[in-house]
């Protein structure tokens, strides 16, 4: 099998409702997935997706598109896409970092690997340990009343847990979390995500209030680069700590482990450079007793399916659910991935490759630019 062409599809898809993150990010009203479609000489098509946010990872939809169009796609033309190890080497030789750009191509190659074998990707990765996985719901910032209303909707969806976005005023955020606990009851798992919104003092002030709600996890309380500070918070706060923005690559994972800064790794398959790189980070985490929370960059169904195929094979899964409802936040799912979501859980796909079908008519509605590299 050989790559004949790489089609680059840039999109812009509105959220159904604006999503308030930390004060670092503000409101998110739309997402801009970059889609790659790899065409092969055997007629098989492979799909990849990435969902960049410049403030989050340093890559933007525009930078990803340029790197793929000018550097990565030309370098892999004529190569065997199912030889993922060799494709990875080629991309590493072409440009440093740019994990999201590389991850898009990696994802499409793994899709083709599964399709060529005629089986879902998770079977090629060792087989599924689970038939389905529990979903973690997520709510943004706002008033206490808005927070309570959103939390009730998460419960109505039968999601297994709730992630509450904080990272604004620490006292107000703490009171919001206490209100969520009151409305959901004492057994419902609450995860806190500050998205780098606090400084050290505010992070501790917030958690000293919020820990009365017995949260099960506190994610990315301060700046991504301040891993020493995150480690200090972990020692002081009495709540397990997760890193997300601090965890972009394998070398970041090594540094977090060296400084004993996290109990949980928040994996986002596009953020972490695709399937191959995510698997390496996950195995490193497993060897150190760190659990894996599969999170989301406000993704469409291609990335969600790639993430799901990995998660189904992972023994050190975080027990309180994973962010597998992302396309339901968006105006439409460009794939049929969302049909796998039933009663607050997501089922293992059965079709070959990533296990989803791209809905060309839906994708076309949100496409703003196409390029073909051949």
Secondary structure, DSSP 8 states (H G I E B T S, - for coil): --EEEEEEEEE-EEEEEEEE--TTT-EEEEE--EEEEEEETTS-EEEEEE---HHHHS--HHHHHHHIIIIIHHHHTTS-TT-HHHHHHHHHHH-S--HHHHHHHHHHHHHHHHHHHTSBHHHHTT--S-SEEEBEEEE----HHHHHHHHHHHHHTT-SEEEEE--S-HHHHHHHHHHHHHHH-TTSEEEEE-TT---HHHHHHHHHHHGGG--SEEE--S-TT-HHHHHHHHHHHSS-EEESTT-SSHHHHHHHHHTT--SEEEE-TTTTTSHHHHHHHHHHHHHTT-EEEE--SS--HHHHHHHHHHHTT-SSB-TT-B---GGGGBS--SBSGGGGEETTEEE---SSBTS--B-HHHHHHTEEEEEEE-
